[in-house]
Amino acid sequence: MKTLVVYFSYSGNCALVADVIKNSLNADVLELKLTDERERKGLAKYIWGGKQVFSHVKPPLKPYRADWEQYDFIVIGSPVWAGTFAPALGTFFDETKISGKKIALFCCHGGGQGRFFDRVKAALPGNTFAAERGFVISSGVNRGEALENVRAWAQTLAKV
Ligand SMILES: Cc1cc2nc3c(=O)[nH]c(=O)nc-3n(C[C@H](O)[C@H](O)[C@H](O)COP(=O)(O)O)c2cc1C
C-alpha cells in the first residue's frame, strides 16, 4: 500500500507525529508550508491563528506537488486551532480536491480537539475515512509519551 503523509505544523508537534508515521509506514511525506514565514509566539500566535479560523482565511501555501494517483492511502494531520483544523489545511483542500482515497486523520492539540474530525471530513467529500486519532501534545509537554502513542497507532494503520 503506497502511503503519503500530508501535514501542517506551526510549532513542530505535528511534524514529530508525521515523522513517526512516515517511518512506521515507510511513507512519502508532504509538508504544507505557509508563504508567510513570520514566527509568532505566545498570545500573539493564538490571536493571529484564532482570527484566521474565525475569518475563514485560506492562507497561501508555498508551492507543493504530489502525484495523487500513485497513493492508495493518505494520512492527513494538523494542529487543532480554535476547535477545528488549521486554515492551511483549508487552502490545501481547496487546491487539491482529493477524492476516491482511503484517508486516516490525526491532530495534535492541547486537550480540546473540538470538531476537528467532523470538519475535516466535511471538507473532503468522496473519500473513505479509515482511522482518526487526536494526540495531546503541546509545547513539549508529554512529547515522549505522546510519541509512544503515535507509534502504536501507526502500527494499526498498516492494517487498515
Ligand atoms: C491559534 C491556535 C489555536 C489553538 N486552539 C486549540 C484548541 O482549540 N484546542 C486545543 O486543544 N489546542 C489548541 N491549540 C494548541 C495546539 O493545537 C497544540 O499546541 C498543537 O500541538 C500544535 O501543533 P503544532 O506544533 O504542530 O503546530 C491552539 C494553538 C494555536 C496556535
The ligand as a Gaussian input file, in Angstrom:
#p B3LYP/6-31G(d) Opt

LIG

0 1
 C       -4.175000      29.604000      17.044000
 C       -4.166000      28.378000      17.923000
 C       -5.359000      27.831000      18.363000
 C       -5.355000      26.664000      19.151000
 N       -6.555000      26.123000      19.511000
 C       -6.574000      24.981000      20.238000
 C       -7.810000      24.361000      20.595000
 O       -8.903000      24.796000      20.224000
 N       -7.771000      23.239000      21.359000
 C       -6.581000      22.696000      21.792000
 O       -6.611000      21.688000      22.486000
 N       -5.388000      23.232000      21.440000
 C       -5.352000      24.360000      20.666000
 N       -4.149000      24.908000      20.297000
 C       -2.895000      24.210000      20.676000
 C       -2.325000      23.384000      19.514000
 O       -3.336000      22.585000      18.914000
 C       -1.225000      22.441000      20.033000
 O       -0.209000      23.182000      20.687000
 C       -0.609000      21.593000      18.918000
 O        0.164000      20.558000      19.500000
 C        0.266000      22.431000      17.982000
 O        0.741000      21.637000      16.929000
 P        1.988000      22.101000      16.034000
 O        3.166000      22.200000      16.982000
 O        2.177000      21.025000      15.032000
 O        1.676000      23.421000      15.418000
 C       -4.124000      26.061000      19.522000
 C       -2.916000      26.634000      19.080000
 C       -2.932000      27.782000      18.284000
 C       -1.620000      28.359000      17.800000

